[in-house]
Structure formats: C-alpha cells, structure tokens
Amino acid sequence: MRFVLLLVLLASVAVVPTTAHALEWSDVYMYYRFDDTSGTVFADSGLNGNDATLYRFLRYSELPAIDASNVTVSVGAPFGAGTAIGTNPVGGVSHEVMIDVPSSVALPGAGDAFAVSFWLNVANWSSAWGSVATYKLNGLDWRIAMHNDTTVKGLLVWTGDADGSGDPVYAANCVTAGLVNNAFAHFVVQFEGTAGVSNVYINGASTADTGSSTTWWGNEREGFTVGGRVLSARNFTSLDAKLDDFAIIPGVVTSADVIRARDSGVAGSGLTTSLHYALDEASGGTIGDSSGNGLDGTLLGYDNTQTRQARGIDTAMVPGVHGTAAEFYSGWLDHAKILAPTNMPTLGEAFTVAFWLKVGAWDFEPAEKGVLFAQNFGTLSLVIGCEQACDGLIIRTGTAGASPATIDTASINTAGLTPDEFAHFAITVDALGHVSAMYLNGDLATDTNYAGWVFGNSDTVTLGARLRGTAITTLDCEMDDFAIVKGELSKAQIERIMELGLSACIPEPSMTVLLLTGLVVLGFRRRAGRWQQPLPCESSP
C-alpha cells in the first residue's frame, strides 16, 4: 500500500497537473527569460529556437573616444589651444564631437550656487543653435545652449532648481551684445540654487535677460555632456563651435572674479574650481581636469553615418521580476527581430501571450506610445502596444500577408498602475483570432474597446517595436519573462506563471524522464523482491 502511495506521489510530481491542461515545453511557441549575459540575441528558452537578435544604435556609453588632433583649435583660442565641438570630420567621416564628463559628488547638486565659465566661438551669433553643456546629476538639472529664436538670439540657460520665485530661464542676446562672428567671446553663467539663473556675463559685462520663455530639453538620463546633450539615439544636438577654458566655479562670483577669469583665464584667476578643462590637448582622447577632483573627460565622436546593427545585449539588461529583464530604449530605436521564425501561432490555434512590462508612465504621456510585440507571419498577424489616447495596452489580431485584415481589437486601461514598476499582462486568443480574455496582474481586465496598432511588415516578428515599411515604432520599456504558449490559459495558470515565471511551471524534460525512470526501477525492485532470494555468496539486504 505504501508503494502505491509513493507511485501516486511521484506521478503527480512528474506530470505537474496545475490544471486540466498542464503545460509542456512542446506548448511553447517562444519564451524569453531575458537572463542573457552576452552575445547579440535574446535566447528563446523554448524548443523552437526563435532567438531574437537585438538591433540598435550605439549607446552614448559605447561611443568611441576620438583623438584630439582631429579637433584641436590652435589659432584664435584665448589661452593656448581650444577644441572644436559639434560636427567635425574625423578620419574623413562626419562626427558629432562632445565631451563626456564623469559623475561625481564634487560636481553641483540641488540647491548649490555655482558659476560656469567658458569661451565660445561660433560662425554666426544670430543663428547658432545647439548645446554648450547639459547636466543631470546629483538631483540637479541645468542646461546651457545657443538658440536662434527671435526672443533669444544667443545664449539660453535653464535650471530645474528654481522655485516659484526663482528664474528658471535666462536668455542673453549675443547680437545686441556686439559679439563678432567667428571670434571667441567669454561667458559666465551664475546659478544660485532655488533663485535659479541670476546672471549672465558676456566679455565681463552683466547682460540683461531678454525675458524669453523658450526652453531647451536636456539629457534624457543622468549624465554631464559638454558640447551636446543625450536626447535620443541620433539627437545629441551638438553645437558647431569652438570651445576653450571650460570651468565650474563653486559659489557666487563677483564682477571682479569674472574679469580675472576673462583676462587671466580660470587657471590664473585664483578661483577655486569643481571642474576645469583647459582644452589644450593636442592628441589622445582624454580631456584633462585641473581642478584637483580628477574628473578627466573623454572626447567622444558620434558617427552620423552609422546604422542600426546587431549589438551586444549586455548593455540592455536591467533588474527584472524573475532575474534580469530587457530594456528597449526607444531613444536608441532598439528592437529585437526573430530572423527565422519557427512554429509561430497561427489562425486555427488558440494561444496565450504573457509578459511583465515596466514603463515610465502608464498613461503614456507625453507621447510615450509604441509597440512591444509585432507578428505578421504564417496565417496570423498580432500587434501588442501602448497608446496614450486610451491610457493603456492595445491589441490587434488579423490575417497575415501584405494586406492583413483585422479580426479583433482590444485594450486594457493601465492609468492606475504605479509608474516605473513592473506589471504583468496576459492575453488569451481563441482559435478564430478573437481576444477571449485579458489579465492585468492576474486579475481579469475589462476591455476598454480601443483599436490597436496596425500591422507590421509581412514575414516579420519583432520584440520592442513594429517594423512597417522603412518606419520603426518603438516603445521605451523594460520587459521580462515574455512568452507565447498554446491554448487559452486559465486564470490559475496565469497567476502561477506570474508568480513563478513560465520556466518554473513546466517540468524540464530531463526531470520528467528521471522521475519516470525512478518509478520503473523502484517498481521492478519491489516486485523482484517478492521472489528473488540472495545467492549463497550474497549477503541479505
């Protein structure tokens, strides 16, 4: 009797009947754990080998250092040499040149007073447009740029530190200041914490604020860039200019301080600095910091001719729900493509899509909509994306081919979810292609009846974006444990997948074989023990 009970127990472990339809690996069309650490593909953990190759532009952190000899300015610089920023030829190829400054607590933080001093030379002070310096570190966001708006015509400064009574925007007209085209001019910008931008000095003289309300977008993520901003994959908005003697000076400077910095350079002014780039380098990719804080910068060059290529997934991995997750960075136009789709969902077969997703704002404002999965392959088209017009996730199913016909659309309102936190989604589709149920964090969700994204290119399956013609529609998101499996899974199955991850809900083939082998061996020995007696040369067990 005990043996029978043991058989039942082992059999139950081997089969793992969580529902009437227990999942097996043969039920999995594709499954991405996103626990990869190297290579250019997100590996499919299922049996079909639907690995997804990651395509993207180089991330800012991956841009190669360039040699200063390509951009050294030896004529006209006020103190030694200077550096050309913005569009410059490097090795015969057009590059956007900028300086990456390392993060440090020695640099300004929220509430700090400090001044930024630099020399700048542009071809036309009236039309110059681009970033001089863009900063988002230590809880502080500030930007210095040139802008050609009629209310600016020169230097445009912004800070996020200003309170309700402070001045967040300061515009200084360089034309009325009498600056000469193609000649260096000296600037000092004074920031005073919650008071905002309190002064701008041009060639030693305090310059009036034009009162412009024009603003300038900064770095999308944390960082400090001189000569550009990291707004998106192909938008560094560098300023075509020559730069010299760039420094950050803690505290509030006086007019006398400004004059000394102008006449003697920052190094000869006696002023304390948090950062000082003399920009006298004639070679190498390092921009030396003489402040004593060791914040040497890196001279970077962005190749304007580069294309999206298969890139390493290592920089796309972030902490997830079950291990790590994949980050699809819309600004870099990230997407992963299944190059040879095998055994994908088709019309006539029911299936379920389940995944974890994290976005910055679940109402997808402003304009954060995009596509996270697209299939137009075999007999089925499927698009899953997000849309701010309905504050939620949207789904569309249809036939496949060059002109797919829509079968069904559905949507889930997500506006109540917590920003920057993962949420779990599951969508079941019946054999006719209709969305039969949707689940949000394990609970059945109501269809808000918003039409989904239109379908992508035929014979194409992508993660993180939809390819349609030559256009790409991306979604800035993090994704974990993405799976498509056969059948309309039950609520209990979906909850189990959400809690444990799909891989924990399906027994490994090796484990099943091992358990069943154990049953056979154990049963044989039990039966054999009833009649087999030890030989004389054997000892009894």
C-alpha positions as CSV (number, residue, x, y, z in Angstrom):
1,M,0.0,0.0,0.0
2,R,2.9,2.4,0.8
3,F,4.4,1.6,-2.6
4,V,1.1,2.5,-4.3
5,L,1.0,5.9,-2.5
6,L,4.6,6.5,-3.5
7,L,3.8,5.8,-7.1
8,V,0.9,8.2,-7.0
9,L,3.0,10.9,-5.4
10,L,5.9,10.6,-7.8
11,A,3.5,10.5,-10.8
12,S,1.8,13.7,-9.6
13,V,5.2,15.4,-9.4
14,A,6.2,14.2,-12.9
15,V,3.0,15.4,-14.6
16,V,2.5,18.6,-12.6
17,P,-1.2,18.9,-13.4
18,T,-1.8,22.6,-12.4
19,T,-4.9,22.5,-14.5
20,A,-6.7,20.1,-16.8
21,H,-4.2,21.2,-19.5
22,A,-0.7,21.0,-17.9
23,L,1.9,23.0,-19.8
24,E,4.7,21.2,-21.6
25,W,7.7,22.6,-23.5
26,S,6.1,21.5,-26.7
27,D,3.3,24.0,-26.0
28,V,5.7,27.0,-26.0
29,Y,5.9,28.9,-29.3
30,M,8.6,31.3,-27.9
31,Y,9.8,32.2,-24.4
32,Y,12.3,34.9,-23.4
33,R,13.6,34.8,-19.9
34,F,15.9,37.8,-20.7
35,D,18.6,36.4,-18.4
36,D,21.2,36.5,-21.2
37,T,24.6,38.0,-20.4
38,S,26.5,38.1,-23.7
39,G,26.0,37.9,-27.4
40,T,23.6,39.7,-29.7
41,V,20.4,37.6,-29.2
42,F,17.8,37.2,-26.5
43,A,17.7,33.4,-26.4
44,D,14.4,31.5,-26.8
45,S,14.2,29.1,-23.9
46,G,11.6,27.0,-25.8
47,L,12.1,24.3,-28.3
48,N,11.7,26.3,-31.5
49,G,14.9,28.3,-31.4
50,N,13.2,31.6,-32.0
51,D,16.2,33.7,-30.8
52,A,15.6,37.4,-31.1
53,T,18.6,39.5,-32.4
54,L,18.9,42.9,-30.9
55,Y,19.3,45.8,-33.3
56,R,20.1,49.3,-32.1
57,F,22.4,52.3,-32.5
58,L,25.4,52.6,-30.3
59,R,24.5,53.8,-26.9
60,Y,26.2,57.0,-25.7
61,S,28.3,55.0,-23.2
62,E,29.6,52.9,-26.2
63,L,30.7,55.8,-28.4
64,P,34.4,55.6,-29.1
65,A,36.9,58.1,-27.9
66,I,38.4,60.2,-30.7
67,D,41.9,61.7,-30.9
68,A,42.1,65.4,-30.0
69,S,44.3,66.0,-33.0
70,N,41.1,65.9,-35.2
71,V,39.5,68.8,-33.4
72,T,42.4,70.9,-31.9
73,V,42.0,74.7,-32.4
74,S,45.4,76.3,-32.5
75,V,44.5,79.7,-33.9
76,G,42.5,82.3,-32.1
77,A,42.0,80.5,-28.8
78,P,42.4,82.9,-25.9
79,F,44.5,80.6,-23.7
80,G,46.7,78.0,-25.5
81,A,44.6,75.8,-27.8
82,G,40.9,75.1,-27.9
83,T,38.6,72.3,-29.0
84,A,36.2,72.2,-31.9
85,I,32.8,70.7,-30.8
86,G,29.8,69.8,-32.9
87,T,30.0,68.5,-36.5
88,N,33.6,67.7,-37.5
89,P,35.4,65.3,-39.9
90,V,37.1,62.5,-38.0
91,G,39.0,60.1,-40.3
92,G,37.1,61.5,-43.3
93,V,33.7,60.7,-41.7
94,S,31.4,63.3,-40.2
95,H,31.1,63.1,-36.5
96,E,29.3,65.0,-33.7
97,V,32.1,65.7,-31.2
98,M,31.4,66.3,-27.5
99,I,33.0,65.7,-24.1
100,D,31.7,63.1,-21.6
101,V,32.2,64.2,-18.0
102,P,32.3,61.6,-15.3
103,S,29.7,61.7,-12.5
104,S,30.9,62.9,-9.1
105,V,29.6,64.3,-5.8
106,A,32.2,67.1,-6.3
107,L,30.0,68.5,-9.0
108,P,27.0,70.7,-8.2
109,G,23.9,69.3,-6.6
110,A,20.4,70.6,-5.9
111,G,20.4,73.9,-4.0
112,D,24.0,74.7,-4.8
113,A,25.3,78.0,-6.0
114,F,27.9,77.9,-8.8
115,A,29.1,79.6,-11.9
116,V,30.0,78.1,-15.3
117,S,32.8,79.9,-17.2
118,F,33.8,79.3,-20.8
119,W,35.0,80.8,-24.1
120,L,32.9,80.2,-27.2
121,N,33.4,80.9,-31.0
122,V,30.5,80.4,-33.5
123,A,30.2,81.3,-37.1
124,N,27.0,83.4,-36.6
125,W,25.8,84.5,-33.1
126,S,22.3,85.2,-34.5
127,S,21.7,81.7,-35.9
128,A,23.8,79.5,-33.7
129,W,21.8,76.6,-32.3
130,G,22.9,73.7,-30.2
131,S,24.0,72.6,-26.7
132,V,27.0,74.0,-24.9
133,A,26.7,71.9,-21.8
134,T,23.9,69.7,-20.5
135,Y,23.8,68.4,-16.9
136,K,21.6,66.0,-15.0
137,L,23.4,64.8,-11.8
138,N,23.2,64.9,-8.1
139,G,19.5,65.8,-8.2
140,L,20.2,68.8,-10.3
141,D,19.2,69.5,-14.0
142,W,20.7,72.5,-15.9
143,R,21.4,73.4,-19.5
144,I,23.4,76.0,-21.4
145,A,22.7,76.3,-25.1
146,M,22.7,78.6,-28.1
147,H,19.3,79.3,-29.6
148,N,18.2,81.3,-32.7
149,D,14.6,82.1,-31.5
150,T,13.8,85.8,-32.0
151,T,13.4,86.2,-28.3
152,V,16.9,84.8,-27.6
153,K,19.4,85.2,-30.5
154,G,22.2,83.9,-28.4
155,L,22.7,82.1,-25.1
156,L,19.8,80.3,-23.5
157,V,20.1,78.9,-19.9
158,W,17.7,76.8,-18.0
159,T,17.7,75.2,-14.5
160,G,15.3,72.9,-12.7
161,D,16.5,74.2,-9.4
162,A,14.5,77.4,-9.4
163,D,11.5,77.5,-7.0
164,G,8.3,79.5,-7.6
165,S,10.0,82.9,-7.0
166,G,13.2,82.0,-8.9
167,D,14.2,82.4,-12.5
168,P,14.5,79.1,-14.4
169,V,15.2,80.6,-17.8
170,Y,17.8,83.3,-18.7
171,A,18.3,84.4,-22.3
172,A,21.2,86.7,-23.3
173,N,21.1,88.3,-26.8
174,C,24.6,87.9,-28.3
175,V,23.8,90.1,-31.3
176,T,22.9,93.2,-29.2
177,A,25.9,92.4,-27.0
178,G,28.0,93.2,-30.1
179,L,29.7,89.9,-30.4
180,V,31.8,89.3,-33.6
181,N,31.1,86.3,-35.8
182,N,34.0,83.7,-35.9
183,A,35.6,85.2,-32.8
184,F,35.9,84.0,-29.3
185,A,33.7,85.5,-26.5
186,H,33.8,84.9,-22.8
187,F,30.7,83.8,-20.9
188,V,30.0,83.3,-17.2
189,V,26.6,81.9,-16.1
190,Q,25.7,82.2,-12.5
191,F,23.3,79.7,-10.8
192,E,22.0,80.3,-7.3
193,G,20.0,77.3,-6.2
194,T,16.3,78.0,-5.8
195,A,16.9,81.5,-7.1
196,G,17.6,80.0,-10.5
197,V,19.8,81.7,-13.0
198,S,20.8,85.0,-11.5
199,N,23.2,86.5,-14.0
200,V,25.0,86.0,-17.4
201,Y,28.2,87.9,-18.1
202,I,29.4,88.3,-21.6
203,N,33.0,89.5,-22.0
204,G,33.0,90.6,-18.4
205,A,29.7,92.6,-18.5
206,S,26.4,91.6,-16.9
207,T,23.9,91.1,-19.7
208,A,20.2,91.6,-19.3
209,D,17.7,88.7,-19.5
210,T,15.5,89.1,-22.6
211,G,12.6,87.5,-20.7
212,S,12.3,84.7,-23.3
213,S,10.1,81.7,-22.3
214,T,11.9,79.5,-24.7
215,T,13.1,76.3,-23.1
216,W,15.7,73.6,-24.1
217,W,15.4,69.9,-23.5
218,G,18.3,68.3,-21.7
219,N,19.7,64.8,-21.2
220,E,17.1,62.1,-21.2
221,R,19.0,60.3,-18.5
222,E,21.6,61.1,-15.9
223,G,24.9,62.4,-17.2
224,F,27.0,65.5,-17.9
225,T,27.9,66.3,-21.5
226,V,29.9,69.3,-22.8
227,G,29.2,70.2,-26.4
228,G,26.0,68.2,-26.7
229,R,23.1,66.5,-25.0
230,V,22.0,62.9,-24.9
231,L,18.4,63.3,-26.0
232,S,18.0,60.2,-28.2
233,A,19.8,57.8,-30.5
234,R,20.5,60.3,-33.2
235,N,19.9,63.5,-31.4
236,F,22.9,64.8,-29.5
237,T,22.2,68.4,-30.6
238,S,25.8,69.4,-30.6
239,L,26.8,73.0,-31.2
240,D,29.1,73.7,-34.2
241,A,31.6,75.9,-32.3
242,K,35.0,76.2,-30.8
243,L,35.3,75.9,-27.0
244,D,38.1,76.9,-24.6
245,D,38.7,77.1,-20.9
246,F,35.5,75.5,-19.6
247,A,35.1,75.5,-15.8
248,I,32.6,75.2,-13.0
249,I,33.3,77.5,-10.0
250,P,31.5,76.9,-6.7
251,G,29.7,79.7,-5.0
252,V,28.7,83.1,-6.3
253,V,31.3,85.0,-8.4
254,T,31.8,88.8,-8.3
255,S,32.3,91.1,-11.2
256,A,36.0,91.2,-10.2
257,D,36.1,87.4,-10.4
258,V,34.6,87.4,-13.8
259,I,37.1,90.0,-15.1
260,R,40.1,87.9,-13.7
261,A,38.7,84.8,-15.4
262,R,38.4,86.7,-18.6
263,D,41.8,88.4,-18.6
264,S,43.9,85.7,-17.0
265,G,42.0,82.5,-17.7
266,V,40.5,80.4,-14.9
267,A,43.9,78.9,-14.1
268,G,45.4,82.4,-13.5
269,S,42.3,83.9,-11.7
270,G,42.9,82.3,-8.3
271,L,39.4,80.9,-8.3
272,T,38.6,77.5,-6.9
273,T,37.0,75.1,-9.4
274,S,35.0,71.9,-9.2
275,L,35.9,71.2,-12.8
276,H,38.3,72.8,-15.2
277,Y,39.1,71.8,-18.7
278,A,41.8,74.0,-20.2
279,L,41.2,72.1,-23.5
280,D,44.8,72.4,-24.6
281,E,45.1,68.7,-25.6
282,A,46.8,68.1,-29.0
283,S,46.4,64.3,-29.0
284,G,44.7,61.5,-27.2
285,G,41.0,61.0,-26.2
286,T,41.3,62.3,-22.6
287,I,40.4,65.9,-21.6
288,G,42.3,66.7,-18.5
289,D,40.7,68.2,-15.4
290,S,43.0,70.6,-13.5
291,S,40.5,71.2,-10.6
292,G,42.1,68.6,-8.4
293,N,38.9,66.4,-8.4
294,G,40.3,64.0,-11.1
295,L,37.3,64.4,-13.4
296,D,39.1,63.8,-16.7
297,G,36.6,63.8,-19.5
298,T,36.5,61.7,-22.7
299,L,36.4,63.2,-26.1
300,L,33.6,61.3,-27.9
301,G,32.7,61.2,-31.6
302,Y,29.3,60.1,-32.9
303,D,29.4,58.8,-36.4
304,N,26.5,60.4,-38.2
305,T,26.5,57.7,-40.9
306,Q,26.1,54.7,-38.5
307,T,23.1,52.4,-38.9
308,R,21.2,50.1,-36.5
309,Q,23.2,46.9,-36.3
310,A,23.2,43.7,-34.3
311,R,24.6,44.8,-30.9
312,G,25.6,43.2,-27.7
313,I,22.7,42.6,-25.3
314,D,24.9,43.3,-22.2
315,T,24.0,47.0,-22.1
316,A,20.3,46.2,-22.5
317,M,20.0,44.0,-19.4
318,V,18.4,45.5,-16.3
319,P,17.0,44.1,-13.0
320,G,13.7,42.3,-13.7
321,V,11.0,40.4,-11.9
322,H,12.5,36.9,-12.4
323,G,16.2,37.5,-12.8
324,T,17.1,40.2,-15.3
325,A,14.9,42.0,-17.9
326,A,15.5,43.5,-21.3
327,E,15.5,47.3,-21.7
328,F,14.1,48.5,-25.0
329,Y,15.3,52.1,-25.2
330,S,13.1,53.9,-27.7
331,G,15.6,56.8,-28.0
332,W,18.1,54.4,-29.4
333,L,15.4,52.8,-31.6
334,D,16.0,49.4,-30.0
335,H,14.2,46.3,-31.3
336,A,14.8,42.6,-31.5
337,K,14.0,40.6,-34.6
338,I,13.4,36.9,-34.9
339,L,15.4,36.3,-38.1
340,A,13.9,32.8,-38.9
341,P,10.6,32.4,-37.1
342,T,9.7,28.8,-36.5
343,N,6.4,27.2,-35.4
344,M,4.7,30.6,-34.6
345,P,1.0,30.9,-33.6
346,T,-1.4,30.5,-36.5
347,L,-5.1,31.0,-37.0
348,G,-7.0,27.9,-36.0
349,E,-4.9,27.5,-32.8
350,A,-5.7,29.2,-29.5
351,F,-2.8,30.8,-27.7
352,T,-1.9,33.0,-24.7
353,V,0.7,35.8,-24.5
354,A,2.1,36.6,-21.1
355,F,4.8,39.1,-20.0
356,W,6.0,41.6,-17.5
357,L,6.3,45.2,-18.6
358,K,7.6,48.4,-17.0
359,V,7.2,51.9,-18.4
360,G,7.9,55.4,-17.1
361,A,4.2,56.5,-17.2
362,W,1.2,54.1,-17.5
363,D,-0.9,56.9,-19.1
364,F,1.9,57.1,-21.7
365,E,2.1,60.9,-21.6
366,P,3.6,62.8,-23.2
367,A,3.6,60.8,-26.4
368,E,5.2,57.7,-25.0
369,K,3.1,55.3,-27.1
370,G,4.7,52.5,-29.0
371,V,4.7,48.8,-29.9
372,L,6.2,46.0,-27.8
373,F,5.5,43.0,-30.0
374,A,4.5,42.5,-33.6
375,Q,3.9,39.4,-35.7
376,N,2.9,39.2,-39.4
377,F,3.8,35.7,-40.2
378,G,2.3,32.5,-41.4
379,T,-1.5,32.9,-41.2
380,L,-1.6,35.3,-38.2
381,S,-0.9,39.0,-37.5
382,L,-0.7,40.2,-33.9
383,V,0.3,43.6,-32.6
384,I,0.6,44.5,-28.9
385,G,1.4,48.1,-28.0
386,C,0.6,51.1,-25.8
387,E,-1.3,54.2,-26.6
388,Q,-1.8,57.4,-24.6
389,A,-5.2,58.2,-26.2
390,C,-6.7,55.2,-24.2
391,D,-4.2,55.2,-21.3
392,G,-3.4,51.6,-21.8
393,L,-2.3,48.4,-23.6
394,I,-3.8,47.8,-27.0
395,I,-4.1,44.5,-29.0
396,R,-5.0,43.8,-32.6
397,T,-5.3,40.4,-34.3
398,G,-5.7,39.7,-38.0
399,T,-4.8,37.7,-41.0
400,A,-1.2,37.7,-42.3
401,G,0.4,38.9,-45.5
402,A,0.9,42.2,-47.4
403,S,-2.6,43.4,-46.7
404,P,-3.7,41.9,-43.4
405,A,-7.4,42.0,-42.4
406,T,-8.3,42.9,-38.9
407,I,-10.1,40.2,-36.9
408,D,-10.3,41.7,-33.4
409,T,-9.1,44.6,-31.3
410,A,-9.0,45.1,-27.5
411,S,-7.4,47.3,-24.8
412,I,-6.7,47.4,-21.1
413,N,-6.7,50.7,-19.1
414,T,-3.4,51.0,-17.2
415,A,-3.5,54.6,-15.9
416,G,-3.9,53.5,-12.3
417,L,-0.6,51.5,-12.2
418,T,2.4,52.8,-10.4
419,P,5.0,54.4,-12.8
420,D,8.3,52.7,-13.2
421,E,7.1,49.5,-11.6
422,F,6.6,46.2,-13.4
423,A,3.0,45.0,-14.2
424,H,2.0,41.6,-15.5
425,F,-0.1,41.1,-18.6
426,A,-1.7,38.1,-20.2
427,I,-3.9,37.9,-23.3
428,T,-5.7,34.8,-24.5
429,V,-6.8,34.5,-28.1
430,D,-9.2,31.8,-29.4
431,A,-8.7,29.7,-32.5
432,L,-10.6,32.2,-34.6
433,G,-8.3,35.0,-33.7
434,H,-10.6,36.8,-31.2
435,V,-9.2,38.1,-27.9
436,S,-11.1,36.0,-25.4
437,A,-9.7,37.4,-22.1
438,M,-7.1,39.8,-20.8
439,Y,-5.5,39.8,-17.4
440,L,-3.7,42.6,-15.5
441,N,-1.6,41.4,-12.5
442,G,-3.5,38.2,-12.5
443,D,-7.0,39.8,-12.5
444,L,-9.4,39.6,-15.4
445,A,-9.4,43.0,-17.1
446,T,-12.2,44.9,-18.8
447,D,-11.9,45.6,-22.5
448,T,-12.0,49.4,-23.0
449,N,-12.6,48.9,-26.7
450,Y,-9.8,50.9,-28.2
451,A,-8.4,49.9,-31.6
452,G,-4.9,48.5,-31.7
453,W,-1.9,49.5,-33.7
454,V,-2.0,48.5,-37.4
455,F,0.1,45.5,-38.5
456,G,3.8,45.5,-39.4
457,N,5.7,44.1,-42.4
458,S,4.8,40.6,-43.7
459,D,7.0,37.7,-42.7
460,T,8.3,39.7,-39.7
461,V,8.3,39.1,-36.0
462,T,9.8,41.7,-33.6
463,L,10.1,42.5,-29.9
464,G,10.2,46.0,-28.6
465,A,9.0,47.6,-31.9
466,R,7.0,47.3,-35.1
467,L,8.6,47.5,-38.5
468,R,6.3,48.9,-41.1
469,G,7.8,49.8,-44.4
470,T,11.0,51.7,-43.5
471,A,9.5,53.1,-40.3
472,I,10.0,51.7,-36.9
473,T,7.6,52.3,-34.0
474,T,9.4,51.6,-30.7
475,L,8.4,51.6,-27.1
476,D,10.5,52.8,-24.2
477,C,10.1,50.0,-21.8
478,E,11.6,47.1,-19.8
479,M,10.3,43.6,-20.4
480,D,10.6,40.3,-18.6
481,D,9.5,36.7,-19.0
482,F,7.8,37.2,-22.4
483,A,6.1,34.0,-23.6
484,I,3.6,32.8,-26.2
485,V,2.1,29.4,-25.4
486,K,-0.6,27.1,-26.9
487,G,-4.1,27.2,-25.6
488,E,-6.2,29.7,-23.7
489,L,-4.7,29.5,-20.2
490,S,-6.8,29.7,-17.2
491,K,-6.7,32.4,-14.5
492,A,-4.9,29.9,-12.2
493,Q,-2.3,29.1,-14.8
494,I,-1.7,32.8,-15.5
495,E,-1.3,33.5,-11.8
496,R,1.2,30.7,-11.4
497,I,3.2,32.0,-14.4
498,M,3.1,35.5,-13.0
499,E,4.3,34.3,-9.6
500,L,7.0,31.8,-10.6
501,G,7.9,32.6,-14.2
502,L,7.0,30.2,-17.1
503,S,10.1,28.1,-16.7
504,A,9.1,27.1,-13.2
505,C,5.7,26.0,-14.3
506,I,6.9,23.4,-16.8
507,P,8.9,20.4,-15.8
508,E,12.2,20.0,-17.6
509,P,12.2,17.0,-19.9
510,S,15.2,15.6,-18.1
511,M,13.4,15.8,-14.7
512,T,10.3,14.1,-16.1
513,V,12.4,11.3,-17.5
514,L,14.4,10.9,-14.3
515,L,11.2,10.7,-12.2
516,L,9.6,8.2,-14.5
517,T,12.8,6.1,-14.7
518,G,12.8,6.1,-10.9
519,L,9.2,4.8,-10.8
520,V,10.1,1.9,-13.2
521,V,13.2,0.9,-11.3
522,L,11.5,1.2,-7.9
523,G,8.6,-0.8,-9.1
524,F,10.8,-3.5,-10.6
525,R,12.9,-3.9,-7.5
526,R,9.7,-4.0,-5.4
527,R,8.2,-6.8,-7.5
528,A,11.5,-8.6,-7.8
529,G,12.0,-8.5,-4.0
530,R,9.0,-10.8,-3.6
531,W,10.6,-13.8,-5.3
532,Q,14.4,-13.2,-5.6
533,Q,16.4,-14.6,-2.7
534,P,20.1,-13.8,-2.2
535,L,22.6,-16.3,-3.6
536,P,24.8,-18.1,-1.1
537,C,27.7,-15.8,-1.9
538,E,25.5,-12.7,-1.4
539,S,24.6,-11.0,1.8
540,S,21.0,-10.2,2.6
541,P,20.0,-6.5,2.3
